[in-house]
Amino acid sequence: MTVTGFLAVSPATDRGMAPEVAKAVEALESFDIAYETTPMGTILEADDVAELFAAAQAAHEAVDGDRVGTFLKVDDKRTSDAPASAKVESVERELGRKPASDYRDSRTSS
């Protein structure tokens, strides 16, 4: 079984969130999961749904503050052991290219 998730932990703060988000990401190191942080959140991958939920809880609890909002979206694909990357590869095959634009490159080349 492969379980994937999208986790966004957001402390309520008037200053930058990066120090608190870094604490949340660091908390993931204690778990048997793969993760990748993006500008909007962190993608998680685990073999077990309990491990994914425990990692998300630890990330939430690692953040200091009077108020913390956490969003967790889970895809528990119980009939397959294919890694999360297989989903992206399927889209690449359909497109015939990487599923990304060159928008950033076009903005900086002028």
Secondary structure per residue as TSV (DSSP state, phi and psi in degrees):
chain	resnum	aa	ss	phi	psi
A	1	M	-	360.0	142.2
A	2	T	E	-120.8	129.3
A	3	V	E	-116.3	125.7
A	4	T	E	-117.0	153.9
A	5	G	E	-149.3	160.1
A	6	F	E	-122.6	120.7
A	7	L	E	-119.5	128.6
A	8	A	E	-130.0	117.1
A	9	V	E	-110.4	122.3
A	10	S	E	-128.4	108.5
A	11	P	E	-76.6	143.5
A	12	A	-	-79.3	113.5
A	13	T	-	-152.5	152.6
A	14	D	S	-90.4	-10.5
A	15	R	S	-107.4	-176.7
A	16	G	-	-60.0	145.0
A	17	M	S	-87.2	-13.6
A	18	A	H	-53.9	-43.9
A	19	P	H	-61.1	-38.8
A	20	E	H	-75.8	-38.6
A	21	V	H	-63.1	-37.9
A	22	A	H	-60.8	-37.1
A	23	K	H	-63.2	-41.3
A	24	A	H	-63.5	-44.6
A	25	V	H	-65.1	-42.0
A	26	E	H	-60.6	-35.1
A	27	A	H	-62.8	-25.3
A	28	L	G	-67.6	-23.0
A	29	E	G	-60.8	-22.0
A	30	S	G	-80.8	1.1
A	31	F	S	-122.0	157.2
A	32	D	S	-86.3	69.6
A	33	I	-	-137.5	158.3
A	34	A	E	-101.6	146.2
A	35	Y	E	-148.5	156.7
A	36	E	E	-144.1	123.9
A	37	T	E	-88.4	134.0
A	38	T	-	-118.3	173.9
A	39	P	S	-62.1	-22.3
A	40	M	S	-103.5	-12.3
A	41	G	-	164.9	-167.4
A	42	T	E	-123.0	130.6
A	43	I	E	-89.2	130.4
A	44	L	E	-115.0	149.6
A	45	E	E	-143.1	130.7
A	46	A	E	-143.2	164.7
A	47	D	S	-87.4	-14.3
A	48	D	-	-138.6	131.0
A	49	V	H	-63.7	-33.7
A	50	A	H	-64.1	-38.6
A	51	E	H	-65.5	-41.0
A	52	L	H	-63.8	-45.0
A	53	F	H	-64.4	-40.1
A	54	A	H	-63.9	-40.3
A	55	A	H	-65.1	-42.7
A	56	A	H	-63.5	-40.2
A	57	Q	H	-63.7	-43.7
A	58	A	H	-62.6	-40.2
A	59	A	H	-63.7	-42.4
A	60	H	H	-61.6	-46.9
A	61	E	H	-71.1	-20.2
A	62	A	H	-73.9	-18.8
A	63	V	-	-84.8	129.4
A	64	D	-	-85.3	155.4
A	65	G	S	140.7	164.8
A	66	D	S	-74.9	-23.5
A	67	R	-	-149.2	132.7
A	68	V	E	-135.2	128.3
A	69	G	E	-104.3	133.2
A	70	T	E	-129.1	131.1
A	71	F	E	-114.3	129.6
A	72	L	E	-134.5	121.2
A	73	K	E	-111.9	130.7
A	74	V	E	-123.0	136.4
A	75	D	E	-119.8	104.4
A	76	D	E	-101.6	87.2
A	77	K	E	-84.2	94.1
A	78	R	T	-78.8	-12.5
A	79	T	T	-105.4	10.8
A	80	S	-	-146.5	146.0
A	81	D	-	-105.4	9.9
A	82	A	-	-65.0	139.4
A	83	P	-	-69.7	162.3
A	84	A	T	-58.2	-32.6
A	85	S	H	-60.7	-23.5
A	86	A	H	-63.9	-30.8
A	87	K	H	-65.0	-43.7
A	88	V	H	-67.1	-41.1
A	89	E	H	-62.0	-35.7
A	90	S	H	-63.1	-42.5
A	91	V	H	-66.4	-40.4
A	92	E	H	-59.3	-43.4
A	93	R	H	-61.5	-43.0
A	94	E	H	-64.7	-41.6
A	95	L	H	-76.4	-30.8
A	96	G	T	79.2	18.4
A	97	R	S	-165.2	173.5
A	98	K	-	-64.6	141.9
A	99	P	S	-83.8	62.9
A	100	A	-	-150.7	153.3
A	101	S	-	-98.4	173.0
A	102	D	-	-102.8	25.7
A	103	Y	H	-52.2	-49.2
A	104	R	H	-61.1	-44.2
A	105	D	H	-62.5	-39.1
A	106	S	H	-70.0	-28.1
A	107	R	H	-74.9	-32.3
A	108	T	H	-92.4	-9.5
A	109	S	-	-87.3	-4.3
A	110	S	-	-81.2	360.0
